[in-house]
Amino acid sequence: MTAASPPAPKGQITGRHVLVGVVLFFALVIAVDAVFMALAYRTFSGQVASNPYEAGLAFNRTLAQRQREDALGWTAAVETRDGQAVIVGVRDAAGRPLGHLSLTGTLERPATETGRQVLAFTPMGGGRYQAPARLDGAWDLRAVARTPKDVFELEARLVSR
């Protein structure tokens, strides 16, 4: 025969109380997680774009354009002049300046849609093009250089003090 342990005094926490508390705590966490997962799966269709097929075609066109740009071998350098102008220099694969380009561009703030500036570049000679701009803070430059048969896109982050 085994002797039974005496009952714990009233109000004293025993190992059984701790075990039940830990099990109930984790059961509650798992139940809440299960509810959140069920709600998430029910409300999210899995579709990121409203028109995924068209978005895929646009992405394929972008990839093809990047491959054409890589084949050209053109490079671009961007600089600013006293926060008042953006200067872009474009060179071909051999490092020669490209002087007869049509260059257009925009400046946009990284975090907001306000303050967008459309840039009108004019040739400076030596493959360099300048556009007046108001550069205070951070801006994202998107520019497109064109010849009658080639297109070169350029993106750069500009920070002016």
C-alpha positions, 0 to 999 in steps of 0.5 A: 500500500502506498501512502497518499500525500496530505492535501495542500493547505487551502490557497497554496499553489501546487505543481498541478496548478502550474501545469494547468495554468501553462496548458491553458495559456498555450491553448488560448494562444493556439486558439487565437492564432487559429482564428487569425489564420482562418480570418486571413485565409478567408479574406485574402484571395492570394491575388496581388494585382487586380489584373495579373495577366496584364501586369505579367505582360508589362513586366515581360516588356520591362525585362525585354527593354532592360536586355536591349539596354544591356546590349547597347552598353550605354552608361549614364552619370548624374550630378546636380549643380547647386541644387538648381539643376540636374546634369546627365552625361551619357556615354556609349559602350566605348566610352564616347559621349552621346550627343544627339539624344532626346532626353526627358525626365521627372523628379519625384519625392521618394515617399509622396506624390506631391512636388513632382517636377517634369524636366526639360533637358537641353544639350550642353555638349560632350554628351551632357544634358542639363535641366533646371530643377528645384532640388531640396532634399531627396528626389528620385530621378527617372529619365529616358534617353532616346535616339530614333532607334534606341531607348535608354532608361535611367533611375537615380536617387538625388540628395541635395542639402 
